[in-house]
Amino acid sequence: MKMFFRLVLSGLIFTASILGAGSAFGQAGTLDKSFGSGGTAVTNIAAGVIDATELQSDGKILVLLEPPNAANELIRFTTTGALDTTFGTNGAASLATGIGVAMTLQANGQIVVMGIVSNSSGNFLGGERLNANGTEDITFGDNGVALQSLENRAPLEGDVILAEPNGDILAALGLDPTGRREPAQVFFARFLSTGVPDNSFGSSGVVIANGAASVTALALLSNGDFLDVFGSTVVEFSANGTQLSTVSAASVVASSGSNSSQFSTNVFQSNGDFLYASDDFVGEESRGHNCSVLVQRFTEAGVADSSFANPSFHFVGAGGPDIEALVNAITVAPNGDVVVAGQQTTFARSGDTTVNGLARLTPSGALDTTFGSGGLVSNSTPAGSAGFSNAAVQSNGNIVVAGIANGELFLSRYLGN
């Protein structure tokens, strides 16, 4: 299948940009001492899963997380890593139960979160919108919540949402097959800016198409069509949700990628190429396997780009049996550098050891030797951390990462230059 697309709006291909944030002098890849305490902000906020991290236009940091045994929360931090007590209630906004797996920012500063809502009536894709100060926008959907039925289907992880320039919201997620030998399917829903289903899209605002078990990225094209990306495959749909046989040359006007995924994650580059990061296992799982991080770039023809280094690497050392380097996030800096975040675990009878992992690649895919140690950073800061879950790049190149240490949320910032 032909894949051809160009980005025409800079700043849409990375998680977000940050404006006016402070920085400190030091080697690229070292902790920014002006952030938090010595470069890391350790909180007492319980976190089971970190779903997404975004940077607002004013530089503040949003973290969407799932606390243990509690409603999902959206937390905001200042540009220096302090909890922003002007947001929500003392820095946190509680979300409707079940909502909050994916997040997107609208042009007016409002924040839309979506996830799965289950009740006695079945499974639903649910959305909630917050104002810039963290209060609920009760004009959205039905008294603040937008719902679209999954038609008694079981959802899979991998929700992605995209805020369109006109305020409409496109969402996608994978569905469990309906039976043995049945294909995996993708569920698309589009809501108007008011939070009601867009009846011009598919059937009552819903399209179910054969595809992949999960969705990793969406892009809106200048002709009104949109792209759905899973793995290295790109499929184009018309504005009304009809699946097309080829991918057009229309330019990309908005895009959203999966910032964190269990197995892979994807992102657009500024020239329109597509990056695919995955866990590269060697050997059978649970039998001393070795795992590295693999980053590939695909051209408009849908094949691996031979001009990209397509590196496979560990965050520290050369790897080997019982060593797993896993990728959780990939994003692109304003200058085209590629940032990969995750963790590396060494399994041993005496006990397993996990370190945080961060890598930066040049636009051509080579490890950036000006960053960290040969392009790589690994550490156990703060103590008890279990890897980096999300990453976002500021306009000045500094890198913000979010993770969990001893069951609690932490943020760190690393110098980019």
Protein Blocks (a to p, Z undefined) as FASTA:
>chain_A
ZZddddfbghilpmbdcehiacdeddehiacfkgcjhhiacdfbdcfbdfbdcddfkopa
cdddddehiacddddddfkopacfkgojehiacddehiafbccddfkopacdddddddfk
bccdddddddfkopacfkgojehiacddehhpacdehiacdddfkopacdddddddfbeh
iacddddddddfkopacfkgojehiacddddfbdfbdcddfkopacddehjbccdddfko
pacfbdcfbdcfbdcddfbdfkbccdddfkopacddddddedjehilpacddddddddfk
opacfkbgoiacdfedjbjehiacddfbdcddfkopacdddddddddfkbpcdddddddd
dfkopacfkgcjhhiacdfbdehiabjfbdcddfkopacddddeehiacdddddfZZ
